Amino acid sequence: MEPSMNPVPPALSPSNLLDPQPVAIPQASVPHDLGGDIPADGHHEIQHVACLEDDHNTEKIFTGDQKVEQSPICVIPPEVLGAIFIRVRDACLFTYYRFDWLCITEVCRHWRLVALDCPELWTGICFESLEFASKMLERSKTAGLTLNTLISSSPISKSILEKSMAHLSHIRALDITCHVWNIIQDSVLGPLCSPSPMLEFLRLYSGRSPQLRGPLINGKPLITTQLPLGVLSNAPHLREVEIHKIPIRWEPLLPHTQISSLKLHDITPLPTLLQLTDLLKAIPQLKILSLAYCLPSRIPAEDDMEGFVVHLPLLEELEIKGNLNDCAAYLPLLRYPSHSLVTLKLLGSNDQSDDTQNIFSSIAHQLQYPSTPDTLPFIIRTVCLIRSASDSLDIYLHDAPLRIKNLSFSKQHIFGEDPPPVSISFIGPCAGVFLQSIMRSFFAVFDLSHLYSLALKSKSDLPMVSEASNFRASYGSLPCLEEMRISGSSLSEFFGALRFKDDESAENATVTEDAVQSDTSLAISPASSSMCPALKALFVEDFGFSYSKSPGLTGALRDMLKSRHVQGAPIQKLILRGNKRLRTWQLKLFSKYVDRMEVDKESMNRAKLDTEDDHTTDEYEDRYPYGFPPRRRCWYG
């Protein structure tokens, strides 16, 4: 329900709707397209809409339309026609021509009467003309109103807001965005204390800057009015609540509150642990809970915290943003089903390794022990680790064995259209000891014995040696892992981590490459402690295989493939995509130890590679990094 920011065409602006000049309309005129563009003189048709209740104007406009009233168009029942009008209005509500639906009221007398007798048609209050907004409030009668707009500092919008809030008793949806604190304080928070029996949706958004929140005292905003939580109890039908940057007066709620969606973002002052616990316990029907930077800052470290535990058996989505230590202290107090979508965005530092482990332990506890007997435990099948250019770390968990080849590394579509069930983001630099503790805690806490797909991506240029060592040392074997995707040159150390732990037997055995290809009986069976013994597909992308700049990369990948091939657990399919400076001789090395190889969506085999000659040298590569010499310029004249 975002407010529309599209400009209004001058010809279609509500200021033209009250022009008293009568303009004749052709008999039985029907708009060409009720949801699209109207003729150039379409504003003449809209000019009469606000005056349709005047009998004098009606005679001038609709004189001689008896034939229209007798046509089959009037056979449509008024209820059906009114529903069609509402659909036409909603179709162009958030478009450039959002007032085109007014033309349908001028087609004939029957359509005009149906439009005036349909209060639901006039419930979307227009905030661009005070007189037209008054007409809409009058014609809506007692139908549920919808206020969805961005309030500016202009006197017109403030007057319309005050006039609309006077009808709070039959407002159904209230979505107000305003960056002027005085308007929110006087025109919104004050009237909201009155009963609102029809209110179902409430969203209030204020500006972030302190100067927009009122006068300042000692550099801090002076808040004279707060939103009382009793407002939520005054609306018995309220289901969705979103409060952004609005001060709240924390107080107990009445027990009849049936809110299913609660989103509190940047709330001041911060609640205490008891206040937030009482709020969530008063609304046990919650399905969506979002808390952003409004967690209690000081949670006592007591042994007996059972009185502060909140049970949310119907919760479907949980989103928490804030400091790492605040989240680590409060998250264990929430009890929700294992199938809930969990999204955490945490601000951490280098000295919070214990808090990281507490968060992982709390999530793992909810995944393994469902709150209801009918709910199956969450089994991790797919893990995606993404390190951004700013060194922040994102962790995504999924309970389905997704195809690693089709994964998208976009945060909005990491697993296609469906969001990941568990999403944990560490905002800020994650490097050194802090990153090492995150990886160690992750592989130690979560049960990855059934992991099928693992995706690793790094957009940072910093090496990730510590992650590779933790990946191998903390979790020595992923027995069910079959697909792995590695993206980013800084992840080259993972090639070494994928080699088996007991490589000494393979290194000490004097087995040549030709012998391995000719006699498969020389292969050594993998040991029980081997790394990823079931790994079959390896996806490598966005690497730079320049032999002069990264001489060890080709050897690391070849040695890993050779090690697994010798020990009887070869990579069956190697997928190379988006890699720079990858030559034919390097592909020939890799193809010796894999069954199938794909390069940039093209299938490669030994026979095809043998027919290709690679004459590229290191000097040619350094001189022409893009693979071809520049085109010679010719100057004429």
HUKA-V695374 format. One record per backbone hydrogen bond with DSSP energy under -1.0 kcal/mol. CO is the residue of the C=O (numbers start at 1). NH is the residue of the N-H. Records with the same first field share a line. If there is no record, write none. Layout:
BEGIN
CO: NH  NH
END
This chain:
BEGIN
9: 12
13: 16
14: 17
16: 19
26: 29
39: 42
41: 44
42: 46
43: 47
46: 49
49: 52
51: 54
54: 58
55: 59
56: 60
57: 61
58: 62
62: 65
65: 69
66: 70
68: 71
71: 74
72: 75
77: 81
78: 82
79: 83
80: 84
81: 85
82: 86
83: 87
84: 88
85: 89
86: 90
87: 91
88: 92
97: 100
99: 102
100: 103
101: 104
102: 105
103: 106
108: 112
109: 113
110: 114
111: 115
112: 116
113: 117
115: 118
118: 121
119: 122
123: 125  146
129: 133
130: 134
131: 135
132: 136
133: 137
134: 138
135: 139
136: 140
140: 143
145: 172  173
146: 125
147: 175
149: 177
154: 158
155: 159
156: 160
157: 161
158: 162
159: 163
160: 164
161: 165
164: 167
165: 168
167: 170
168: 171
170: 145
172: 200  201
173: 147
174: 203
175: 149
176: 205
177: 151
180: 184
181: 185
182: 186
183: 187
184: 188  189
188: 192
190: 193
191: 194
200: 239  240
201: 174
202: 242
203: 176
204: 244
205: 178
209: 212
210: 213
212: 181
215: 222
217: 220
220: 217
227: 249
228: 231
229: 232
230: 234
234: 196
235: 238
239: 260  261
240: 202
241: 263
242: 204
243: 265
244: 206
247: 227
249: 229
254: 257
260: 287  288
261: 241
262: 290
263: 243
264: 292
265: 245
268: 248
272: 276
273: 277
274: 278
275: 279
276: 280
277: 281
278: 282
283: 286
287: 316  317
288: 262
289: 319
290: 264
291: 321
292: 266
300: 302
303: 305
305: 308
306: 309
310: 335
312: 315
316: 341
317: 289
318: 343
319: 291
320: 345
321: 293
322: 347
323: 327
324: 328
325: 329
326: 330
327: 331
330: 333
331: 334
333: 310
335: 312
337: 340
341: 318
342: 423
343: 320
344: 425
345: 322
346: 427
347: 324
352: 356
353: 357
354: 358
355: 359
356: 360
357: 361
358: 362
359: 363
360: 364
361: 365
362: 366
363: 367
364: 368
365: 369
367: 378
372: 375
381: 452  453
382: 398
383: 455
384: 396
385: 457
386: 394
387: 459
388: 391
391: 430
392: 388
393: 426
394: 386
395: 424
396: 384
397: 422
398: 381  382
400: 402
403: 406
413: 416
421: 342
422: 397
423: 344
424: 395
425: 346
426: 393
427: 348
431: 434
432: 436
433: 437
434: 438
435: 439
436: 440
437: 441
438: 442
439: 443
440: 444
441: 445
442: 446
448: 451
452: 482  483
453: 383
454: 485
455: 385
456: 487
457: 387
464: 468
465: 469
466: 470
467: 471
468: 472
469: 473
470: 474
478: 481
482: 536  537
483: 454
484: 539
485: 456
486: 541
487: 458
488: 491
489: 492
490: 464
491: 494
492: 495
493: 497
494: 498
501: 503
503: 507
504: 508
505: 509
509: 511
512: 516
513: 517
514: 518
515: 519
519: 522
520: 523
527: 530
532: 535
536: 573
537: 484
538: 575
539: 486
540: 577
541: 488
543: 580
546: 550
552: 556
553: 557
554: 558
555: 559
556: 560
557: 561
558: 562
559: 563
560: 564
561: 565
562: 566
563: 567
564: 569
565: 568
566: 524
572: 596
573: 538
574: 598
575: 540
576: 600
577: 542
580: 545
583: 587
584: 588
585: 589
586: 590
587: 591
590: 593
596: 574
597: 604
598: 576
599: 602
602: 599
605: 609
606: 610
609: 612
617: 621
618: 622
619: 623
620: 624
624: 627
END
